[in-house]
Amino acid sequence: MSTTVNAEVASTEFVSDDSYGQMVGYLENILMRHLERLRNYDLDGAMLLAEEANDLALKIGEAKVLERPEFTEDKNRILSLYNEIGLIIASERDEVAGKLKSIRKGIKTLGAYSGH
């Protein structure tokens, strides 16, 4: 039998509520910055923040922090931010699809003229 302790499990077992509160607050901050980057079409910056948010959200989720009653308001704000991020991404996807359609139409038109 191994006496090695899983460091990740050990680290989450001894995290205080204050530390969890800081983690949740930092996640909310990252998500707000992520939204701002998306609104400004800074996709590279948004992707970096998305990766950072994902790592932190996994840690918070593994510890079931947002299931605790004292984090109900935080959970609602975070869910709202994720919903808003999803809406912006969907909107941008539609916008990009429309632009691609216009570009394809332009390419077809140019091809028709160059073939004559």
Beta strands, then each sheet from edge to edge (+ up, - down):
end
